[in-house]
Structures are given as C-alpha cells and as structure tokens.
C-alpha cells in the first residue's frame, strides 16, 4: 500500500502507533517501526528531557529507524525545553495534540526537517491546526482510549474532509484489517492505532492492568474528566478521558464536583495509582478493547493489521466492483 503517509515517511505500511504517555516507550516504538509502521513515543507534559533522549535512542535503534514523538500542545508554552529536545532527536514526525497549536512551534519543527501533525477532535480545532501550518491532520474519534473527543471516527473524518485539503489519518476504534481498510477507503492516508497494542509485549503496562484488559468487552469503557480532576487538574475539561470502568467510576462518575471536595477519596485514588489497584486507578483504553485477549509482539500486530488490510482492499473492495485481478 502506497499513500501520502508511506511516501513522506519512507515506511512500508500506512500505520502509526499512538503516542500513549506512560505506555509507548522506546521499545514499543522500535517494534512498530521495525514492522514497517511508524512507532511513536508518548512524551507527556511532565516527562523529563533525559527520558525523551533515552527513549528516542531506543526507538530509532541507533539512528536506523524512523520514529515519531507525541507532544501535548497546551503544555509546550511552559516546557519549551521539550520542543528543543524533540527537534534535537530528529524524529520523522511530531504529533501535537490537546490545546492550541502555535505556529512558531510548527515552524521550528519543520525547520528541523520534521513533519508536523495535529491530532484533533472537531472541525474548529482542525481549521486552527491548518492555520498554524501543520502538514497532516489526525482525526481522532471518541472510540479512542485516553484523552479524546465526543464524535466518532468515521463521521469526524468525513466532516473534516469537506473543508480541509490536507492529508489525514484516522484514529480511534481501529483494531482489525477491515477497520484499517475502511478508513483508507473513506479517504484517510493511514491510521493511528493505540488500544490494539495495549497487550503487546513491548507496551509498558502493569500485569494487573493487562489482566483487566484481557477480560474487558467493547462496552466496558467510560468517557469522563473524572480522573483528571484529581490526578491532573491542569488538563482542560474539553478533553475527557476514556478508561475502563471500575468501582471508582461507578461511585464517582455522576458526582465529579463532589469528588473535587472529598480529600479522602482523592487520597484513596492517589494511593491506588501508586500500588496498581485498578479497582480504583484508571486504565486508559479505547472501545476496541473487547478484541484483545492475548499478549503478542507489537510487530506481529502491525504486520497482520496492515498486510490484512491490503488483502481486504484487494479482495472485498475490488470484488464489489467485479474486478479481482
């Protein structure tokens, strides 16, 4: 498969992994890139520069592989050193998400020979990203895990393509070859996948969380600013977080304002995070979670997803047109 994404990045498959902070470290990014996709590092607002440098060296496999970095847009004004350090690592692509994207940041990245994408959840954010000069739009639907919006992937992708003449990738709810084929047919140049990699052997996830992911169904996630109100109050409410439901979400999901005043509940949550107690602590996961049952190498997941999508496009799509040659 040849798309704008594969051509610009020099990769085999039009697939990029999600920059999941705390989960997508160097080993996961390297595995995805070795398989022919673009492996992404998740660099959160509190990550130290030394961590970025260490994980980028792993992701690039000593400079032999392309990789990408995900940065939180709203945090960059207070963490300019993260932008500088990212440019110094020479990633192929930087994804900016969650917050106003500044034109000067985009220009600084592009001056370093880096493609810049913007992950957006609606038309207004997409148009603002275009005005800032980005090269690529990532249409992230609400099916995605972690911080996301409220519009589904395919409606969002279709809506953005009405007004925007930049290449796009789709994100959210993509976990099978058929789903990847669907967004390519819908006009995306590729896909950004995260939740389908949560049980990969290279993902940095506690064993207790893996067991819950393995047992989860597609209906078991919830979208809410609940956990951020306590753990990361600086996060804007406009970006709620999709997590697996648990006892804490059942207890407090409808009483978020009350939780903000309950110091004992806040202390309970902080302690649960520290000891990996996922009856209370959050597990960030998207709606494809019900597809995951086994731990596998990330490279196998990417290869099967992308190579399978190519077969789907050849057999089903061309077959519908009466042309299977």
Residue frames as qw, qx, qy, qz and C-alpha x, y, z in Angstrom:
[[0.000, 0.887, 0.463, 0.000, 0.00, 0.00, 0.00],
 [0.414, 0.090, 0.028, 0.905, 1.31, 3.40, -1.03],
 [0.107, -0.890, -0.441, -0.041, -0.20, 6.53, 0.47],
 [0.098, 0.880, -0.164, 0.435, 0.93, 10.04, 1.30],
 [0.637, -0.702, 0.285, -0.144, 1.96, 8.75, 4.73],
 [0.916, -0.093, 0.272, 0.282, 4.13, 5.89, 3.46],
 [0.611, 0.630, 0.078, 0.472, 5.68, 8.11, 0.80],
 [0.051, -0.896, 0.172, -0.406, 6.55, 11.01, 3.11],
 [0.608, -0.662, 0.403, -0.175, 7.86, 8.87, 5.96],
 [0.387, 0.511, -0.762, -0.091, 9.51, 6.13, 3.91],
 [0.459, -0.168, 0.787, -0.378, 7.59, 3.40, 5.73],
 [0.023, -0.032, -0.937, -0.347, 6.04, 0.21, 4.38],
 [0.149, -0.553, -0.817, -0.061, 2.60, 0.43, 5.95],
 [0.096, -0.541, -0.095, -0.830, 0.28, 3.44, 6.46],
 [0.688, -0.597, -0.411, -0.037, 0.08, 2.85, 10.20],
 [0.176, 0.524, -0.472, 0.687, 1.43, 4.88, 13.09],
 [0.492, -0.383, -0.729, 0.283, 1.20, 3.85, 16.71],
 [0.268, -0.886, -0.217, -0.309, -0.44, 6.16, 19.21],
 [0.315, 0.456, -0.484, 0.677, 1.82, 8.24, 21.43],
 [0.685, -0.598, -0.367, -0.196, 0.40, 6.80, 24.65],
 [0.016, -0.708, 0.487, -0.511, 2.15, 8.52, 27.55],
 [0.542, -0.430, 0.620, -0.371, 3.49, 6.00, 30.05],
 [0.885, 0.140, 0.427, -0.124, 2.81, 3.10, 27.69],
 [0.760, 0.620, 0.049, 0.188, 4.55, 3.93, 24.40],
 [0.436, -0.756, 0.371, 0.319, 8.22, 3.91, 25.31],
 [0.131, 0.660, -0.610, -0.419, 11.18, 3.26, 23.06],
 [0.278, -0.111, 0.947, 0.118, 10.80, -0.50, 22.79],
 [0.486, 0.556, 0.637, -0.222, 7.21, -0.30, 21.57],
 [0.340, 0.834, -0.110, -0.421, 8.03, 2.45, 19.06],
 [0.049, -0.539, 0.774, 0.328, 11.02, 0.48, 17.77],
 [0.411, 0.127, 0.903, 0.003, 8.96, -2.68, 17.34],
 [0.486, 0.714, 0.402, -0.303, 6.30, -0.82, 15.34],
 [0.248, 0.820, -0.346, -0.383, 8.90, 0.83, 13.09],
 [0.225, -0.354, 0.880, 0.223, 10.74, -2.44, 12.53],
 [0.473, 0.345, 0.807, -0.078, 7.46, -3.95, 11.35],
 [0.279, 0.333, 0.567, 0.700, 7.04, -1.23, 8.74],
 [0.125, -0.877, -0.443, -0.135, 4.88, 1.32, 10.53],
 [0.185, 0.613, -0.271, 0.719, 5.86, 4.50, 12.35],
 [0.588, -0.429, -0.599, 0.334, 6.47, 3.95, 16.04],
 [0.084, -0.776, -0.024, -0.624, 5.57, 6.89, 18.26],
 [0.388, -0.070, -0.636, 0.663, 6.87, 7.92, 21.68],
 [0.308, -0.809, -0.436, -0.247, 4.40, 9.34, 24.19],
 [0.406, 0.097, -0.338, 0.843, 6.01, 12.37, 25.84],
 [0.271, -0.782, -0.562, -0.013, 3.68, 13.80, 28.48],
 [0.003, 0.915, 0.003, 0.404, 3.75, 17.26, 29.94],
 [0.562, -0.772, 0.282, -0.096, 5.79, 16.13, 32.97],
 [0.954, 0.103, 0.042, 0.279, 8.35, 13.96, 31.18],
 [0.383, -0.766, 0.285, 0.430, 11.97, 14.93, 31.73],
 [0.461, 0.758, -0.374, -0.270, 14.23, 15.72, 28.77],
 [0.130, -0.485, 0.864, 0.027, 16.59, 12.91, 29.76],
 [0.612, 0.183, 0.739, -0.215, 13.76, 10.40, 29.42],
 [0.627, 0.716, 0.064, -0.300, 12.91, 11.71, 25.95],
 [0.227, 0.738, -0.615, -0.164, 16.54, 11.41, 24.87],
 [0.336, -0.274, 0.898, -0.081, 16.90, 7.88, 26.23],
 [0.638, 0.346, 0.648, -0.231, 13.68, 6.55, 24.72],
 [0.534, 0.770, -0.118, -0.328, 14.31, 8.25, 21.37],
 [0.033, 0.602, -0.783, -0.155, 17.65, 6.47, 21.10],
 [0.439, 0.022, 0.891, -0.115, 15.87, 3.16, 21.64],
 [0.604, 0.597, 0.386, -0.360, 13.04, 3.99, 19.22],
 [0.438, 0.789, -0.319, -0.292, 15.45, 4.95, 16.44],
 [0.975, -0.030, 0.146, 0.165, 17.53, 1.80, 17.01],
 [0.597, -0.397, 0.262, 0.646, 20.69, 3.83, 16.96],
 [0.127, 0.594, -0.229, -0.760, 19.54, 6.06, 14.12],
 [0.091, -0.064, 0.877, 0.468, 18.50, 3.31, 11.70],
 [0.013, 0.530, 0.842, 0.104, 14.70, 3.62, 12.07],
 [0.148, -0.435, -0.143, -0.877, 12.20, 6.44, 11.61],
 [0.270, -0.453, -0.772, 0.354, 10.10, 7.24, 14.67],
 [0.106, -0.673, -0.251, -0.688, 7.73, 9.89, 15.90],
 [0.216, -0.120, -0.610, 0.753, 7.06, 11.86, 19.08],
 [0.226, -0.718, -0.561, -0.344, 3.73, 12.95, 20.55],
 [0.232, 0.016, -0.374, 0.898, 3.71, 16.23, 22.48],
 [0.082, -0.720, -0.660, 0.197, 0.93, 17.92, 24.46],
 [0.276, 0.608, 0.220, 0.711, 0.27, 21.28, 22.84],
 [0.338, -0.874, -0.169, -0.306, -1.13, 23.08, 25.90],
 [0.761, -0.578, 0.014, 0.295, 2.00, 22.21, 27.92],
 [0.725, 0.317, 0.085, 0.605, 4.62, 23.49, 25.47],
 [0.045, 0.869, -0.031, 0.491, 4.49, 27.17, 26.49],
 [0.564, -0.750, 0.285, -0.195, 5.67, 26.11, 29.96],
 [0.807, -0.278, 0.472, 0.221, 8.02, 23.37, 28.71],
 [0.498, 0.800, -0.242, -0.231, 9.92, 24.85, 25.73],
 [0.187, -0.577, 0.789, 0.093, 12.82, 22.55, 26.51],
 [0.692, 0.148, 0.701, -0.093, 10.70, 19.58, 25.43],
 [0.638, 0.749, 0.113, -0.135, 10.28, 21.06, 21.97],
 [0.139, 0.830, -0.534, -0.084, 14.01, 21.80, 21.68],
 [0.429, -0.356, 0.830, -0.023, 14.97, 18.32, 22.85],
 [0.752, 0.381, 0.518, -0.144, 12.50, 16.74, 20.46],
 [0.524, 0.827, -0.156, -0.130, 13.96, 18.62, 17.49],
 [0.092, -0.714, 0.693, 0.031, 17.44, 17.51, 18.55],
 [0.618, -0.103, 0.777, -0.070, 16.39, 13.84, 18.38],
 [0.215, 0.334, -0.610, -0.686, 15.43, 14.24, 14.69],
 [0.510, 0.270, 0.787, -0.220, 12.15, 12.31, 14.62],
 [0.177, 0.232, 0.705, 0.646, 10.42, 11.84, 11.29],
 [0.275, -0.595, -0.468, -0.593, 7.16, 13.25, 12.64],
 [0.054, -0.066, -0.621, 0.779, 5.88, 15.11, 15.68],
 [0.263, -0.574, -0.690, -0.353, 2.22, 14.90, 16.65],
 [0.030, -0.109, 0.367, -0.923, 0.79, 17.85, 18.58],
 [0.376, -0.473, -0.743, -0.289, -2.45, 17.33, 20.45],
 [0.435, -0.679, -0.557, 0.199, -4.79, 18.78, 23.07],
 [0.261, -0.739, -0.128, 0.608, -4.68, 22.53, 23.02],
 [0.377, 0.902, -0.028, -0.207, -3.84, 25.48, 20.79],
 [0.827, 0.075, 0.241, 0.503, -1.09, 24.69, 18.31],
 [0.096, -0.865, 0.097, 0.483, 1.28, 27.60, 17.95],
 [0.706, 0.706, -0.046, 0.033, 2.58, 28.46, 14.50],
 [0.057, 0.822, -0.555, 0.110, 6.07, 29.14, 15.84],
 [0.639, -0.316, 0.694, -0.099, 6.27, 25.62, 17.27],
 [0.840, 0.428, 0.333, -0.028, 5.20, 24.15, 13.94],
 [0.473, 0.849, -0.222, 0.074, 7.74, 26.25, 12.07],
 [0.262, -0.709, 0.648, -0.093, 10.54, 25.29, 14.46],
 [0.767, -0.055, 0.638, -0.042, 9.81, 21.60, 13.92],
 [0.756, 0.619, 0.213, 0.025, 9.55, 21.95, 10.16],
 [0.186, 0.897, -0.399, 0.031, 12.83, 23.90, 10.07],
 [0.417, -0.499, 0.758, -0.045, 14.40, 20.80, 11.63],
 [0.326, 0.239, -0.812, -0.422, 13.12, 18.66, 8.75],
 [0.128, 0.153, 0.918, -0.343, 10.27, 17.19, 10.80],
 [0.281, -0.399, -0.626, -0.608, 6.73, 16.60, 9.56],
 [0.150, -0.001, 0.559, -0.816, 4.12, 18.02, 11.92],
 [0.317, -0.403, -0.768, -0.384, 0.69, 16.51, 12.50],
 [0.301, -0.213, 0.359, -0.857, -2.17, 17.72, 14.67],
 [0.165, -0.298, -0.940, 0.032, -4.50, 15.36, 16.48],
 [0.284, -0.088, 0.049, -0.954, -7.94, 16.95, 16.50],
 [0.130, 0.286, 0.913, -0.262, -11.44, 16.05, 17.69],
 [0.288, 0.752, 0.532, -0.263, -13.56, 18.53, 15.73],
 [0.516, 0.690, 0.287, 0.420, -13.71, 20.95, 12.77],
 [0.109, -0.986, 0.055, -0.112, -12.75, 24.07, 14.73],
 [0.623, -0.610, 0.422, 0.247, -9.56, 22.50, 16.10],
 [0.752, 0.213, 0.468, 0.411, -8.71, 21.14, 12.66],
 [0.348, 0.857, 0.189, 0.330, -9.06, 24.55, 10.99],
 [0.321, -0.920, 0.227, 0.012, -6.91, 26.13, 13.70],
 [0.746, -0.317, 0.480, 0.335, -4.23, 23.49, 13.10],
 [0.633, 0.541, 0.370, 0.411, -4.33, 24.19, 9.36],
 [0.065, 0.975, 0.014, 0.210, -3.87, 27.89, 10.08],
 [0.543, -0.743, 0.366, 0.137, -0.83, 27.02, 12.23],
 [0.361, 0.706, -0.557, -0.249, 0.76, 25.33, 9.21],
 [0.641, -0.260, 0.719, -0.063, 0.73, 21.63, 10.08],
 [0.173, 0.338, -0.779, -0.499, 1.41, 19.02, 7.40],
 [0.378, -0.144, -0.897, -0.181, -1.07, 16.36, 8.48],
 [0.540, -0.328, 0.184, -0.753, -4.35, 16.11, 10.36],
 [0.187, -0.027, -0.971, 0.145, -5.14, 13.21, 12.69],
 [0.564, -0.321, -0.197, -0.735, -8.90, 12.79, 13.02],
 [0.136, 0.083, -0.905, 0.394, -9.31, 11.19, 16.44],
 [0.553, -0.398, -0.462, -0.568, -12.73, 9.77, 17.15],
 [0.534, -0.541, 0.328, -0.561, -14.28, 9.20, 20.54],
 [0.977, -0.050, -0.195, -0.075, -13.67, 5.44, 20.26],
 [0.526, 0.508, -0.506, 0.457, -10.03, 6.11, 21.12],
 [0.704, -0.495, -0.412, 0.300, -8.57, 5.44, 24.54],
 [0.443, -0.202, -0.165, 0.858, -7.18, 8.16, 26.79],
 [0.111, 0.568, 0.181, -0.795, -7.99, 11.80, 26.15],
 [0.193, 0.255, 0.758, 0.568, -10.36, 12.19, 23.23],
 [0.278, -0.012, -0.065, -0.958, -13.46, 13.96, 21.97],
 [0.502, 0.208, 0.653, -0.528, -17.11, 13.03, 21.59],
 [0.683, 0.518, -0.145, -0.494, -17.52, 12.49, 17.82],
 [0.902, -0.021, 0.422, 0.091, -16.97, 9.05, 16.26],
 [0.449, -0.372, 0.530, 0.616, -14.05, 8.44, 13.91],
 [0.361, 0.329, 0.701, 0.520, -15.81, 7.99, 10.57],
 [0.069, 0.902, 0.423, 0.054, -18.24, 10.92, 10.96],
 [0.306, -0.833, 0.133, 0.443, -15.34, 13.12, 12.06],
 [0.471, -0.183, 0.596, 0.625, -13.10, 12.05, 9.17],
 [0.298, 0.570, 0.655, 0.395, -15.88, 12.65, 6.64],
 [0.075, -0.950, -0.278, 0.124, -16.71, 16.05, 8.12],
 [0.381, -0.697, 0.273, 0.543, -13.10, 17.25, 8.14],
 [0.470, 0.044, 0.645, 0.601, -12.57, 16.21, 4.53],
 [0.244, 0.816, 0.514, 0.104, -15.35, 18.58, 3.48],
 [0.038, -0.999, -0.026, 0.025, -13.39, 21.68, 4.47],
 [0.402, -0.751, 0.471, 0.230, -9.74, 20.69, 4.72],
 [0.791, 0.577, -0.198, -0.052, -7.37, 19.90, 1.88],
 [0.074, -0.659, 0.736, -0.135, -4.57, 18.36, 3.94],
 [0.601, 0.061, -0.794, -0.067, -3.78, 14.66, 4.16],
 [0.603, -0.471, 0.280, -0.580, -5.41, 12.93, 7.12],
 [0.334, 0.072, -0.933, 0.109, -5.05, 9.83, 9.20],
 [0.663, -0.472, -0.255, -0.522, -7.85, 8.31, 11.24],
 [0.188, 0.227, -0.807, 0.512, -7.60, 7.36, 14.90],
 [0.476, -0.072, 0.497, -0.722, -10.00, 5.62, 17.26],
 [0.811, 0.161, 0.369, -0.424, -11.64, 2.22, 17.02],
 [0.677, 0.563, -0.440, -0.179, -9.19, 0.71, 14.53],
 [0.517, -0.491, 0.686, -0.145, -8.13, -2.78, 15.59],
 [0.774, 0.166, 0.608, 0.062, -8.68, -5.09, 12.62],
 [0.328, -0.047, 0.588, 0.738, -7.58, -5.22, 8.96],
 [0.108, 0.650, 0.686, 0.310, -11.16, -4.49, 7.93],
 [0.188, -0.898, -0.270, 0.293, -11.24, -1.31, 10.04],
 [0.345, -0.505, 0.345, 0.712, -7.95, -0.09, 8.58],
 [0.261, 0.245, 0.713, 0.603, -9.23, -0.78, 5.08],
 [0.010, 0.799, 0.601, 0.019, -12.43, 1.12, 5.89],
 [0.178, -0.860, -0.059, 0.475, -10.68, 4.35, 6.86],
 [0.329, -0.264, 0.557, 0.715, -8.40, 4.14, 3.84],
 [0.173, 0.480, 0.744, 0.431, -11.42, 3.80, 1.58],
 [0.109, -0.874, -0.451, 0.146, -13.02, 6.73, 3.44],
 [0.321, 0.891, -0.015, 0.322, -10.13, 8.96, 2.41],
 [0.540, -0.786, 0.282, 0.104, -7.55, 8.62, 5.19],
 [0.487, 0.691, -0.532, 0.040, -3.89, 8.28, 4.25],
 [0.464, 0.165, -0.810, 0.319, -3.37, 5.88, 7.12],
 [0.661, -0.627, -0.329, -0.247, -4.34, 5.11, 10.69],
 [0.017, 0.525, -0.620, 0.583, -3.07, 5.84, 14.18],
 [0.801, -0.294, -0.484, -0.194, -3.61, 2.84, 16.46],
 [0.087, -0.565, 0.589, -0.571, -3.15, 2.54, 20.20],
 [0.726, -0.272, 0.391, -0.496, -5.57, 0.32, 22.08],
 [0.957, 0.215, -0.154, -0.120, -4.87, -2.68, 19.85],
 [0.558, 0.489, -0.541, 0.395, -1.26, -2.53, 21.10],
 [0.465, -0.671, 0.299, -0.494, -2.08, -2.48, 24.82],
 [0.916, -0.281, 0.275, -0.076, -1.41, -6.19, 25.28],
 [0.710, 0.594, -0.330, 0.186, 1.69, -6.14, 23.11],
 [0.850, -0.254, -0.241, 0.394, 4.78, -7.49, 24.80],
 [0.472, 0.223, -0.093, 0.848, 6.54, -4.14, 24.43],
 [0.254, -0.736, -0.205, -0.593, 3.83, -1.97, 25.96],
 [0.204, 0.173, -0.652, 0.709, 4.65, -0.67, 29.44],
 [0.621, -0.394, -0.172, -0.655, 1.57, -1.81, 31.38],
 [0.345, -0.361, 0.746, -0.440, 1.26, -3.43, 34.79],
 [0.143, -0.024, -0.977, -0.155, 0.33, -7.11, 34.83],
 [0.160, 0.427, 0.739, -0.495, -2.82, -6.39, 36.84],
 [0.364, 0.553, -0.033, -0.749, -3.94, -3.94, 34.14],
 [0.247, 0.271, -0.803, -0.469, -3.21, -6.49, 31.43],
 [0.027, 0.210, 0.968, -0.134, -5.48, -8.99, 33.13],
 [0.280, 0.572, 0.468, -0.613, -8.34, -6.50, 33.22],
 [0.314, 0.514, -0.396, -0.694, -7.80, -5.54, 29.58],
 [0.119, 0.119, -0.950, -0.264, -7.87, -9.19, 28.57],
 [0.055, 0.380, 0.892, -0.240, -11.21, -9.68, 30.31],
 [0.187, 0.455, 0.185, -0.851, -12.85, -6.47, 29.06],
 [0.429, 0.540, 0.697, 0.196, -15.61, -6.05, 26.50],
 [0.269, 0.386, 0.304, 0.828, -16.26, -3.25, 24.00],
 [0.304, -0.759, -0.351, -0.456, -18.94, -1.76, 26.25],
 [0.711, -0.505, -0.351, 0.341, -16.73, -1.59, 29.34],
 [0.423, 0.088, -0.082, 0.898, -15.17, 1.85, 28.82],
 [0.094, -0.867, -0.451, 0.189, -16.34, 5.22, 30.05],
 [0.403, 0.466, 0.091, 0.782, -15.59, 8.79, 28.87],
 [0.405, -0.867, -0.290, -0.007, -15.21, 11.34, 31.62],
 [0.243, 0.730, -0.354, 0.531, -12.93, 14.04, 33.09],
 [0.784, -0.593, -0.125, -0.134, -13.24, 12.20, 36.42],
 [0.864, -0.217, -0.070, 0.449, -9.65, 11.04, 36.92],
 [0.445, 0.454, 0.000, 0.772, -8.08, 14.22, 35.57],
 [0.315, -0.821, -0.113, -0.463, -9.97, 16.35, 38.08],
 [0.757, -0.644, 0.109, 0.033, -7.94, 14.65, 40.82],
 [0.846, -0.153, 0.243, 0.449, -4.73, 13.38, 39.24],
 [0.423, 0.074, 0.313, 0.847, -4.10, 16.05, 36.57],
 [0.099, 0.771, 0.501, -0.380, -6.31, 19.06, 37.28],
 [0.054, -0.560, 0.290, 0.774, -4.39, 21.12, 34.72],
 [0.206, 0.177, 0.835, 0.479, -5.98, 19.09, 31.91],
 [0.340, 0.047, -0.116, -0.932, -8.70, 21.06, 30.07],
 [0.546, 0.178, 0.683, -0.451, -12.19, 19.62, 30.64],
 [0.643, 0.531, -0.148, -0.532, -12.83, 19.72, 26.90],
 [0.529, 0.391, -0.746, -0.102, -10.65, 16.61, 26.55],
 [0.801, -0.364, 0.302, -0.367, -12.27, 13.92, 28.71],
 [0.011, 0.482, -0.875, -0.049, -10.53, 10.58, 29.16],
 [0.880, 0.008, -0.279, -0.384, -11.74, 7.17, 28.02],
 [0.086, -0.435, 0.851, -0.282, -10.86, 4.47, 30.55],
 [0.441, -0.204, -0.869, -0.092, -12.07, 1.06, 31.59],
 [0.540, -0.601, -0.055, -0.587, -14.94, 1.37, 34.02],
 [0.471, 0.044, -0.781, 0.408, -14.23, 0.26, 37.57],
 [0.374, -0.605, -0.649, 0.268, -15.52, 0.66, 41.09],
 [0.237, -0.394, -0.132, 0.878, -14.26, 4.24, 41.28],
 [0.110, -0.064, -0.448, -0.885, -16.02, 5.35, 38.08],
 [0.354, -0.489, -0.760, -0.240, -19.24, 3.70, 39.29],
 [0.389, -0.578, -0.521, 0.492, -19.03, 5.50, 42.61],
 [0.195, -0.590, -0.062, 0.781, -17.98, 8.95, 41.42],
 [0.312, 0.220, 0.614, 0.691, -18.83, 9.17, 37.71],
 [0.068, -0.736, -0.531, -0.415, -22.00, 11.13, 38.33],
 [0.436, -0.878, -0.169, 0.103, -20.56, 13.20, 41.18],
 [0.690, 0.341, -0.094, 0.631, -17.38, 14.71, 39.78],
 [0.038, -0.739, 0.116, -0.663, -17.81, 18.06, 41.51],
 [0.753, -0.615, 0.067, -0.223, -18.31, 16.32, 44.85],
 [0.925, -0.008, -0.076, 0.371, -15.12, 14.31, 44.30],
 [0.410, 0.600, -0.144, 0.672, -13.14, 17.52, 43.91],
 [0.323, -0.689, 0.233, -0.606, -14.09, 18.39, 47.51],
 [0.927, -0.347, 0.020, -0.137, -13.59, 14.92, 49.02],
 [0.047, 0.775, -0.625, 0.073, -10.00, 14.76, 50.24],
 [0.631, -0.264, 0.718, -0.128, -10.27, 11.18, 51.48],
 [0.830, 0.446, 0.330, -0.051, -11.46, 9.95, 48.07],
 [0.421, 0.854, -0.304, 0.030, -8.66, 11.87, 46.39],
 [0.256, -0.635, 0.720, -0.112, -6.11, 10.27, 48.72],
 [0.798, 0.042, 0.587, -0.135, -7.65, 6.86, 48.02],
 [0.749, 0.659, 0.063, -0.022, -7.21, 7.37, 44.28],
 [0.186, 0.837, -0.508, 0.086, -3.61, 8.54, 44.59],
 [0.491, -0.431, 0.743, -0.141, -2.75, 5.53, 46.76],
 [0.849, 0.271, 0.437, -0.125, -4.44, 3.16, 44.32],
 [0.592, 0.780, -0.203, -0.002, -2.40, 4.53, 41.42],
 [0.070, -0.742, 0.654, -0.129, 0.80, 4.01, 43.39],
 [0.467, -0.248, 0.837, -0.138, 0.03, 0.34, 44.13],
 [0.259, 0.117, -0.774, -0.567, -1.61, -0.58, 40.78],
 [0.241, 0.318, 0.832, -0.386, -5.03, -1.14, 42.31],
 [0.091, -0.045, -0.538, -0.837, -7.23, -0.95, 39.24],
 [0.120, -0.625, -0.767, 0.081, -10.48, -1.30, 41.14],
 [0.128, -0.861, -0.239, 0.430, -9.83, 2.40, 41.72],
 [0.223, -0.545, 0.402, 0.702, -6.95, 3.53, 39.46],
 [0.641, 0.617, 0.017, -0.456, -7.63, 4.22, 35.77],
 [0.575, -0.051, 0.684, 0.447, -6.69, 2.07, 32.80],
 [0.321, 0.589, -0.175, -0.721, -6.75, 4.15, 29.62],
 [0.344, 0.059, 0.894, 0.281, -8.34, 2.09, 26.84],
 [0.361, 0.192, -0.307, -0.859, -10.44, 2.54, 23.73],
 [0.776, 0.103, 0.245, -0.572, -13.52, 0.71, 22.54],
 [0.730, 0.365, -0.556, -0.161, -11.58, -1.92, 20.60],
 [0.250, -0.503, 0.738, -0.374, -10.61, -3.30, 23.99],
 [0.838, 0.004, 0.387, -0.384, -13.02, -6.20, 23.54],
 [0.808, 0.509, -0.284, -0.084, -10.85, -7.55, 20.72],
 [0.207, 0.651, -0.673, 0.283, -7.81, -8.09, 22.92],
 [0.922, -0.320, -0.035, -0.216, -7.20, -11.45, 24.53],
 [0.932, -0.087, 0.011, 0.351, -3.53, -12.42, 24.15],
 [0.266, -0.822, 0.311, 0.395, -0.09, -10.88, 24.66],
 [0.817, 0.427, 0.261, 0.285, 1.75, -10.69, 21.34],
 [0.478, -0.206, 0.180, 0.835, 4.75, -8.91, 19.82],
 [0.223, 0.719, 0.156, -0.640, 3.82, -5.46, 18.60],
 [0.054, 0.416, -0.646, -0.638, 5.43, -6.15, 15.25],
 [0.091, 0.214, 0.955, 0.182, 3.09, -9.08, 14.63],
 [0.176, 0.675, 0.578, -0.423, 0.07, -6.90, 15.43],
 [0.154, 0.692, -0.179, -0.682, 1.14, -4.19, 12.98],
 [0.002, -0.245, 0.826, 0.507, 2.03, -6.65, 10.22],
 [0.122, 0.368, 0.921, 0.027, -1.25, -8.55, 10.49],
 [0.172, 0.724, 0.386, -0.546, -3.24, -5.32, 10.64],
 [0.169, 0.679, -0.298, -0.650, -1.62, -3.73, 7.61],
 [0.016, 0.191, -0.885, -0.424, -0.99, -6.77, 5.43],
 [0.187, 0.418, 0.877, -0.150, -4.52, -7.95, 6.22],
 [0.256, 0.716, 0.224, -0.609, -5.95, -4.58, 5.18],
 [0.126, 0.479, -0.603, -0.626, -4.19, -4.88, 1.84],
 [0.042, 0.108, 0.974, 0.192, -5.83, -8.25, 1.28],
 [0.205, 0.601, 0.649, -0.420, -9.22, -6.82, 2.26],
 [0.223, 0.675, -0.110, -0.695, -8.84, -3.99, -0.22],
 [0.102, 0.312, -0.794, -0.512, -7.85, -6.37, -2.99],
 [0.022, -0.196, -0.976, -0.094, -10.49, -8.99, -2.38],
 [0.077, 0.610, 0.708, -0.347, -13.55, -7.28, -0.92],
 [0.135, 0.691, 0.041, -0.709, -13.40, -3.80, -2.37],
 [0.153, 0.361, -0.662, -0.638, -12.30, -4.83, -5.85],
 [0.070, 0.204, 0.973, 0.076, -14.63, -7.81, -5.63],
 [0.224, 0.639, 0.534, -0.506, -17.58, -5.48, -5.11],
 [0.258, 0.672, -0.236, -0.653, -16.56, -3.75, -8.33],
 [0.911, 0.350, 0.181, -0.123, -16.38, -7.07, -10.15],
 [0.544, 0.709, -0.405, 0.194, -12.60, -6.80, -10.58],
 [0.804, -0.556, 0.209, 0.021, -10.46, -9.25, -8.59],
 [0.822, 0.401, -0.091, 0.394, -7.41, -9.26, -10.90]]
